[in-house]
Amino acid sequence: MSWVSTTPDSNTTNNGIEGPQFSTRAESHMYRSWGGSVINMSTLPEAKLAREAEMVYQVICMATDYDCWRSTEDVNVEMVMAHMAANSGNAKLFIGAVLDKLSKEEHSDTILAKHCEGQTAGMLHFMTKKEGRGAEGAKNTEFLFPGIWDA
């Protein structure tokens, strides 16, 4: 599993497009000329909504094709489906690698989301009012965000 990178890459730019669709080669070159690193149909509207709700949100993207970045071959459904099938196994390996890395004591502040303290309380404004919350949901939220109901 040495090929699995668990280091976030914050130096990339995602071009979120409406899908499902394949970009034409000209469109892909245009996105690339704008500084885009990835063309993606899966991050909107989730990322925008998470930001508006002040929720921490992390995307894990896996490529289904390399279009104009690596290939001169036209993208087709068979290629994308084959890569999606491979990505299923890759996602499991990735999650295992992340959990192995995060289980080390040196990452306890990350696990406890110390870097996010005070940044997620705003999300409660978007949740069900107190009288409408179920006990199990409130307990699960407290588990994920200790002390959140005290704010």
N, C-alpha and C positions, 0 to 999 in steps of 0.2 A: 504494500500500500504506500510505498514511498512516493508514488506519483501523485498522490492526493494532496492538494494544497489546501490547508485550513486557514491560510492567511487572507483576510479580506483585501480586496483590491479596490482602493478608493480613487484610483487614477484612471478610471474608465468612464465613458459616457454612454448611457443607454438611450437609444432612439426608440421610444415607445410608439408603435403604430397600431392602428385599428386592424383587427384581423377577424377571421382567419384569411390570410392571403400570403402569396409569395411576392416579394419585391421583384421588380424587373432589375436586370443588371445595372441599368442606368440609375434607377432609384438607389440601389445599394451603393454605387459609386458616389452618388450625391450625399448620402448619409455619412459615408466614410470621409468625404471631403469636408464635411461640417465638424469633423473630429469625433464622430461616433465610433464606438468600439463594438457595440452589440446592437442588433435590431431585434426588438422583442415585442411580443403581443400579449405578454402575461403580467405586466407590472402595473398597468393602469386599469381601472381606477383605484386599485387597492393602495398603492403607495400614496397617492394624493389624499385619499380618505384617511389613511393612518396618520398622515402629517397633520391634517385638519383636526383630527381627534387627539393629537399630541401623543399618539401611541408609537412605541419603538417598533420598527418594521425592518426586517432583513430579507433580502431576496437571495435565493440560490438559483442561479441560472445554469442551464446545461445546453450546449449547442446541439441543434438538430442539423445544421449545415453551415458551411463556411462561405458560401456565396462568393462574392468578389474578394474576400479577404485572403483565401488560400487556394481557391479552385477556379478553373476555367470551365468546369463541368456545370451544366444547368441543373438547378435544384428541381427535384421531382418528388412526388408523394412517396415512392418506394424508398428513396434515400432518407427522407425525413422519418418515415416509420421505422426503418432499420436503426437509425440513430436513437429514436425514442425508446426502442426496445433495449438497446445497450445502456441508455441513460437510467433505466429502471435499476439495473444492477449497480451502476456507478453511484446513484443516489444513496443506495444502501451502504456502499463502501464509504462514501463521503460522510454520512451521518455517523457511522461507526468511528471514523477517524476523528471527527469533531468531538464526539463524546469521550474518546480516549484522551484527547488532548485536554479537554475541559475538566476531566476528572482529577487532574493534578492539582495539588494544594496551591500552587502558584497562581491558579486561575480562579480561586474562590471568590474574589471580588467581582469577577466577570459573571460567575454563576449567580451571585447574589444581586447582580445588576447595579452595583454601586455607582457605575458611571451614568446610570439613568435616573438616579434618585432625584425626585422633585420634577421630573420631566413627564411623568405619565399620569399625574393626578388629574389633569384636564380631561382625560378620556372618560372619566366618570360622568361628566356632563352629558355624554352621549349614550349612557347606559340607562337601563330601566330604573325608574324611581325606586327609592328604598322599599316602599310598601309593595311594590310589584316584583321584587327580586325573590327568587327561590333560595332556600337555605343552602342547597348544594352549590348553586352558582356563586353565591356570596362566599362560601367556604373555598371554592376553587380560586376565585379572584384573590382572596386573602392569601392563599398559598403562593400564587404567582407574584403578588405585590404585597408583602407583609406590611401591615399598618395602613393600608390604603384606605380603609374605612374610618380611620382615626382623623384623616385630614379634613 
